[in-house]
Amino acid sequence: STNGIVVPLEIGQIQGISYSWDGLYRGSSIAFEHNGRIIVGSVTLLEPTDQIVLDFGRLMQSMRLK
């Protein structure tokens, strides 16, 4: 996603939005609704190539909601 711009997102069966942001640190967030609740996952980073960014992507891809 582009900094500050909300982008539609689909990960597996999950449909939501993603957006990146910048402040003290750069970050990226994914938000979606599940069972009437809003769930947000976020990661902060120093560089887009940081291992935590890859781990966050894998975590989001592996989610299974019931």
DSSP file (Angstrom, degrees, kcal/mol; ACC not computed):
  #  RESIDUE AA STRUCTURE BP1 BP2  ACC     N-H-->O    O-->H-N    N-H-->O    O-->H-N    TCO  KAPPA ALPHA  PHI   PSI    X-CA   Y-CA   Z-CA
    1    1 A S              0   0    0      0, 0.0     2,-0.3     0, 0.0    18,-0.1   0.000 360.0 360.0 360.0 156.0    0.0    0.0    0.0
    2    2 A T    >   -     0   0    0      3,-0.3     3,-2.4     1,-0.1    18,-0.8  -0.650 360.0 -81.9 -87.7 143.4    1.0    3.6   -0.5
    3    3 A N  B 3  S-a   20   0A   0     -2,-0.3    18,-0.2     1,-0.3    -1,-0.1  -0.191 111.7  -5.5 -50.9 117.7    1.8    5.7    2.5
    4    4 A G  T 3  S+     0   0    0     16,-3.3     2,-0.5     1,-0.2    -1,-0.3   0.351 105.7 114.2  82.0  -5.5   -1.5    7.0    4.0
    5    5 A I    <   -     0   0    0     -3,-2.4     2,-0.4    15,-0.1    15,-0.3  -0.871  64.8-131.2-103.5 127.7   -3.7    5.6    1.2
    6    6 A V        -     0   0    0     -2,-0.5    13,-0.2    13,-0.1    -3,-0.0  -0.612  26.2-169.4 -78.2 130.2   -6.2    2.9    2.1
    7    7 A V  E     -B   18   0A   0     11,-2.6    11,-2.5    -2,-0.4     9,-0.1  -0.979  25.1-114.7-124.8 129.9   -6.0    0.0   -0.4
    8    8 A P  E     -B   17   0A   0      0, 0.0     2,-0.3     0, 0.0     9,-0.3  -0.316  39.8-168.0 -58.7 147.1   -8.5   -2.9   -0.6
    9    9 A L  E     -B   16   0A   0      7,-2.4     7,-2.8     2,-0.0     2,-0.4  -0.995  19.9-168.9-142.8 142.8   -6.8   -6.2    0.3
   10   10 A E  E     +B   15   0A   0     -2,-0.3     2,-0.5     5,-0.2     5,-0.2  -0.974   6.4 176.9-134.0 122.4   -7.7   -9.9    0.1
   11   11 A I  E >   -B   14   0A   0      3,-2.6     3,-2.6    -2,-0.4     2,-0.3  -0.952  68.9 -54.9-122.6 108.0   -5.6  -12.6    1.9
   12   12 A G  T 3  S-     0   0    0     -2,-0.5    52,-0.1     1,-0.3    49,-0.1  -0.456 124.5 -16.5  60.0-120.6   -7.1  -16.0    1.4
   13   13 A Q  T 3  S+     0   0    0     -2,-0.3     2,-0.5    -3,-0.1    -1,-0.3   0.437 117.0 102.2 -93.1  -1.0  -10.7  -15.7    2.5
   14   14 A I  E <   -B   11   0A   0     -3,-2.6    -3,-2.6    49,-0.1     2,-0.5  -0.731  50.0-171.4 -90.8 125.7  -10.1  -12.4    4.4
   15   15 A Q  E     +B   10   0A   0     -2,-0.5    18,-0.6    -5,-0.2    -5,-0.2  -0.965  31.9 111.5-114.0 131.9  -11.2   -9.2    2.8
   16   16 A G  E     -BC   9  32A   0     -7,-2.8    -7,-2.4    -2,-0.5     2,-0.3  -0.706  57.8 -76.8-161.8-147.0  -10.1   -5.9    4.3
   17   17 A I  E     -BC   8  31A   0     14,-2.6    14,-2.6    -9,-0.3     2,-0.3  -0.942  26.6-157.7-134.6 156.2   -7.9   -2.9    3.8
   18   18 A S  E     +BC   7  30A   0    -11,-2.5   -11,-2.6    -2,-0.3     2,-0.3  -0.962  13.8 170.4-130.5 153.4   -4.2   -2.2    4.1
   19   19 A Y  E     - C   0  29A   0     10,-2.2    10,-3.0    -2,-0.3     2,-0.3  -0.975  20.8-141.8-157.5 149.3   -2.3    1.1    4.6
   20   20 A S  E     -aC   3  28A   0    -18,-0.8   -16,-3.3   -15,-0.3     2,-0.3  -0.784  20.7-174.2-109.8 158.9    1.2    2.2    5.4
   21   21 A W  E     - C   0  27A   0      6,-2.5     6,-2.6    -2,-0.3     2,-0.4  -0.952  13.1-149.4-149.4 163.6    2.1    5.0    7.6
   22   22 A D  E     + C   0  26A   0     -2,-0.3     4,-0.2     4,-0.2     2,-0.1  -0.997  38.4 116.2-143.5 132.7    5.2    7.0    8.7
   23   23 A G  S    S-     0   0    0      2,-1.6     3,-0.1    -2,-0.4    -2,-0.0  -0.368  92.2 -15.4-155.2-122.2    5.9    8.7   12.0
   24   24 A L  S    S+     0   0    0     -2,-0.1     2,-0.3     1,-0.1    -2,-0.0   0.894 143.9  12.2 -61.8 -38.4    8.6    7.9   14.5
   25   25 A Y  S    S-     0   0    0      0, 0.0    -2,-1.6     0, 0.0     2,-0.3  -0.891  87.1-110.6-128.1 162.1    8.8    4.6   12.6
   26   26 A R  E     +CD  22  45A   0     19,-1.3    19,-2.7    -2,-0.3     2,-0.3  -0.656  45.6 167.9 -86.5 152.4    7.4    3.4    9.3
   27   27 A G  E     -CD  21  44A   0     -6,-2.6    -6,-2.5    -2,-0.3     2,-0.3  -0.973  29.5-142.8-157.4 171.7    4.7    0.8    9.5
   28   28 A S  E     -CD  20  43A   0     15,-2.2    15,-2.3    -2,-0.3     2,-0.3  -0.996  17.3-167.1-141.1 141.0    2.1   -1.1    7.7
   29   29 A S  E     -CD  19  42A   0    -10,-3.0   -10,-2.2    -2,-0.3     2,-0.4  -0.956  10.1-159.5-132.3 149.7   -1.4   -2.2    9.0
   30   30 A I  E     -CD  18  41A   0     11,-2.8    11,-2.8    -2,-0.3     2,-0.4  -0.998  14.6-172.7-126.1 129.7   -4.1   -4.6    7.8
   31   31 A A  E     +CD  17  40A   0    -14,-2.6   -14,-2.6    -2,-0.4     2,-0.3  -0.967  11.6 156.6-126.6 141.1   -7.6   -4.2    9.1
   32   32 A F  E     -CD  16  39A   0      7,-2.4     7,-3.4    -2,-0.4     2,-0.4  -0.979  36.3-112.8-155.1 163.4  -10.6   -6.5    8.5
   33   33 A E  E     + D   0  38A   0    -18,-0.6     2,-0.3    -2,-0.3     5,-0.2  -0.817  30.8 173.3-101.6 139.5  -14.0   -7.4   10.1
   34   34 A H  E >   - D   0  37A   0      3,-2.8     3,-1.5    -2,-0.4    -2,-0.0  -0.930  69.5 -16.0-147.9 123.3  -14.6  -10.8   11.6
   35   35 A N  T 3  S-     0   0    0     -2,-0.3     3,-0.1     1,-0.3    -1,-0.0   0.875 129.1 -49.8  51.3  43.4  -17.8  -11.8   13.6
   36   36 A G  T 3  S+     0   0    0      1,-0.2     2,-0.3     0, 0.0    -1,-0.3   0.574 118.8 106.1  77.8   9.2  -18.8   -8.2   14.1
   37   37 A R  E <   -D   34   0A   0     -3,-1.5    -3,-2.8     2,-0.0     2,-0.5  -0.911  67.8-126.8-121.9 149.6  -15.3   -7.1   15.3
   38   38 A I  E     -D   33   0A   0     -2,-0.3     2,-0.4    -5,-0.2    -5,-0.2  -0.837  25.4-166.9 -94.0 127.3  -12.6   -5.1   13.7
   39   39 A I  E     -D   32   0A   0     -7,-3.4    -7,-2.4    -2,-0.5     2,-0.4  -0.954   3.2-171.2-116.5 133.3   -9.2   -6.8   13.8
   40   40 A V  E     -D   31   0A   0     -2,-0.4     2,-0.4    -9,-0.2    -9,-0.2  -0.990   6.8-168.8-128.2 130.5   -6.0   -4.9   13.0
   41   41 A G  E     -D   30   0A   0    -11,-2.8   -11,-2.8    -2,-0.4     2,-0.3  -0.961  15.3-178.3-113.9 136.1   -2.5   -6.3   12.5
   42   42 A S  E     -D   29   0A   0     -2,-0.4     2,-0.4   -13,-0.2   -13,-0.2  -0.956  14.8-168.9-136.0 152.6    0.4   -4.0   12.3
   43   43 A V  E     -D   28   0A   0    -15,-2.3   -15,-2.2    -2,-0.3     2,-0.3  -0.998  10.0-152.4-137.0 139.4    4.2   -4.1   11.8
   44   44 A T  E     +D   27   0A   0     -2,-0.4     2,-0.3   -17,-0.2   -17,-0.3  -0.830  21.3 179.0-108.1 154.0    6.8   -1.4   12.3
   45   45 A L  E     -D   26   0A   0    -19,-2.7   -19,-1.3    -2,-0.3    -2,-0.0  -0.980  39.2-154.4-151.5 157.7   10.0   -1.4   10.3
   46   46 A L  S    S+     0   0    0      1,-0.4    -1,-0.1    -2,-0.3   -19,-0.1   0.753  95.2  14.8 -97.2 -40.0   13.2    0.5    9.7
   47   47 A E  S >  S-     0   0    0    -21,-0.1     3,-2.2     1,-0.1    -1,-0.4  -0.984  74.4-123.5-134.0 144.8   13.7   -0.9    6.2
   48   48 A P  T 3  S+     0   0    0      0, 0.0    -1,-0.1     0, 0.0     6,-0.0   0.722 112.4  59.0 -59.5 -20.1   11.2   -2.7    3.9
   49   49 A T  T 3  S+     0   0    0      4,-0.1     5,-0.1     3,-0.0    -4,-0.0   0.400  76.3 129.5 -90.1   2.7   13.6   -5.6    3.7
   50   50 A D    X>  -     0   0    0     -3,-2.2     3,-1.2     1,-0.1     4,-1.1  -0.271  68.2-123.1 -58.1 142.8   13.6   -6.2    7.5
   51   51 A Q  H 3> S+     0   0    0      1,-0.3     4,-2.5     2,-0.2     5,-0.2   0.832 109.4  64.2 -57.0 -34.8   12.9   -9.9    8.5
   52   52 A I  H 3> S+     0   0    0      1,-0.2     4,-2.4     2,-0.2    -1,-0.3   0.817  97.3  56.2 -63.4 -29.1    9.9   -8.8   10.6
   53   53 A V  H <> S+     0   0    0     -3,-1.2     4,-2.1     2,-0.2    -1,-0.2   0.919 109.3  45.4 -67.5 -43.2    8.1   -7.6    7.4
   54   54 A L  H  X S+     0   0    0     -4,-1.1     4,-2.2     2,-0.2    -2,-0.2   0.914 113.4  50.3 -63.6 -42.9    8.5  -11.0    5.8
   55   55 A D  H  X S+     0   0    0     -4,-2.5     4,-2.5     1,-0.2    -2,-0.2   0.898 108.9  51.8 -62.5 -41.3    7.3  -12.7    9.1
   56   56 A F  H  X S+     0   0    0     -4,-2.4     4,-2.6     2,-0.2    -1,-0.2   0.917 109.5  49.7 -61.9 -44.4    4.3  -10.4    9.3
   57   57 A G  H  X S+     0   0    0     -4,-2.1     4,-2.2     1,-0.2    -1,-0.2   0.908 111.8  48.0 -61.3 -42.9    3.3  -11.3    5.7
   58   58 A R  H  X S+     0   0    0     -4,-2.2     4,-1.7     2,-0.2    -2,-0.2   0.899 110.8  51.6 -64.8 -40.5    3.6  -15.0    6.5
   59   59 A L  H  X S+     0   0    0     -4,-2.5     4,-0.7     1,-0.2    -2,-0.2   0.933 110.8  47.3 -61.8 -46.7    1.6  -14.6    9.7
   60   60 A M  H >< S+     0   0    0     -4,-2.6     3,-0.8     1,-0.2    -1,-0.2   0.894 111.8  50.9 -63.1 -39.3   -1.2  -12.8    7.8
   61   61 A Q  H 3< S+     0   0    0     -4,-2.2    -1,-0.2     1,-0.2    -2,-0.2   0.803 109.3  51.6 -66.7 -29.1   -1.2  -15.5    5.1
   62   62 A S  H 3< S+     0   0    0     -4,-1.7    -1,-0.2    -3,-0.2    -2,-0.2   0.548  81.2 119.0 -88.0  -6.6   -1.4  -18.3    7.6
   63   63 A M    <<  -     0   0    0     -3,-0.8     2,-0.4    -4,-0.7   -49,-0.1  -0.344  40.4-172.2 -65.0 136.5   -4.4  -16.9    9.5
   64   64 A R        -     0   0    0    -52,-0.1     2,-0.3    -2,-0.1    -2,-0.0  -0.983   9.7-155.4-128.9 119.0   -7.5  -19.1    9.6
   65   65 A L              0   0    0     -2,-0.4   -52,-0.0     1,-0.1    -2,-0.0  -0.732 360.0 360.0 -99.4 142.5  -10.7  -17.5   11.0
   66   66 A K              0   0    0     -2,-0.3    -1,-0.1   -32,-0.0   -32,-0.0   0.331 360.0 360.0-122.0 360.0  -13.6  -19.4   12.6
